[in-house]
Amino acid sequence: MMNYVFAYLAIINAAGFLLMLADKYKARKNLWRIPERTLMTVAALGGSVGCLAGMYLVRHKTQHPKFTVGIPVILALQIVAAAVIMGRLAA
């Protein structure tokens, strides 16, 4: 079971990272952009670490409070949720 969870997290975080990179590329080339809702949804579905890494490695969306505050808040909530779930599974 845990292998599936780790595989899911690896895939969703890679997707978040790649989406940030792709959106930065599209922004520079003045192409159709990835909707902010999509980026935030991927973060909320478990890809917050990948999105955060992508944000700061390519300096994308770092001037938008929706992202600079929102994604770390999502990550913090995910950490708390994981701790609660792990605590209940251990009991």
C-alpha positions as CSV (number, residue, x, y, z in Angstrom):
1,M,0.0,0.0,0.0
2,M,2.7,2.5,1.0
3,N,4.6,1.8,-2.3
4,Y,1.5,3.0,-4.2
5,V,1.3,6.1,-2.0
6,F,5.0,6.9,-2.7
7,A,4.6,6.2,-6.4
8,Y,1.6,8.5,-6.6
9,L,3.4,11.3,-4.7
10,A,6.5,10.9,-7.0
11,I,4.3,11.2,-10.1
12,I,2.1,14.1,-8.9
13,N,5.1,16.1,-7.7
14,A,7.0,15.5,-11.0
15,A,3.9,16.7,-12.8
16,G,3.7,19.8,-10.6
17,F,7.3,20.6,-11.3
18,L,7.0,20.0,-15.0
19,L,3.8,22.1,-15.2
20,M,5.6,25.0,-13.6
21,L,8.5,24.7,-16.0
22,A,6.2,24.4,-19.0
23,D,4.2,27.5,-17.9
24,K,7.4,29.5,-17.4
25,Y,8.5,28.5,-20.9
26,K,5.1,29.4,-22.4
27,A,5.1,32.8,-20.6
28,R,8.5,33.6,-22.1
29,K,7.4,32.6,-25.6
30,N,4.0,34.4,-25.2
31,L,2.1,31.1,-25.8
32,W,-1.1,29.8,-24.4
33,R,-0.6,29.4,-20.6
34,I,-1.5,26.7,-18.2
35,P,-4.4,28.0,-16.0
36,E,-3.6,28.9,-12.5
37,R,-6.4,26.7,-11.3
38,T,-4.6,23.7,-12.9
39,L,-1.4,24.5,-11.1
40,M,-3.1,25.0,-7.8
41,T,-5.2,21.8,-8.3
42,V,-2.0,19.7,-8.9
43,A,-0.5,21.2,-5.7
44,A,-3.7,20.4,-3.8
45,L,-3.7,16.8,-5.1
46,G,-0.3,16.2,-3.5
47,G,2.1,17.9,-5.8
48,S,2.8,20.9,-3.6
49,V,6.5,20.0,-3.2
50,G,7.0,19.8,-7.0
51,C,5.1,23.0,-7.6
52,L,7.1,24.8,-4.9
53,A,10.4,23.5,-6.3
54,G,9.4,24.5,-9.8
55,M,8.3,28.0,-8.6
56,Y,11.6,28.8,-7.0
57,L,14.0,27.0,-9.4
58,V,12.7,28.9,-12.4
59,R,11.4,31.9,-10.6
60,H,7.9,31.4,-11.8
61,K,4.8,32.8,-10.0
62,T,7.0,34.1,-7.2
63,Q,5.4,37.6,-7.3
64,H,1.9,36.2,-6.9
65,P,0.7,35.8,-3.3
66,K,-1.8,33.2,-4.4
67,F,1.2,31.0,-5.1
68,T,3.8,32.2,-2.6
69,V,1.4,31.9,0.3
70,G,-1.1,29.4,-1.1
71,I,1.3,26.5,-2.1
72,P,3.2,26.6,1.2
73,V,-0.2,26.6,3.1
74,I,-1.3,23.6,1.0
75,L,2.0,21.8,1.8
76,A,1.6,22.5,5.5
77,L,-2.0,21.2,5.5
78,Q,-0.8,18.1,3.7
79,I,2.0,17.5,6.2
80,V,-0.6,17.8,9.1
81,A,-3.0,15.5,7.3
82,A,-0.2,12.9,6.8
83,A,0.8,13.1,10.4
84,V,-2.8,12.6,11.6
85,I,-3.2,9.6,9.2
86,M,0.1,8.1,10.2
87,G,-0.8,8.6,13.9
88,R,-4.1,6.8,13.5
89,L,-2.6,4.0,11.5
90,A,0.0,3.4,14.2
91,A,-2.6,3.4,17.0
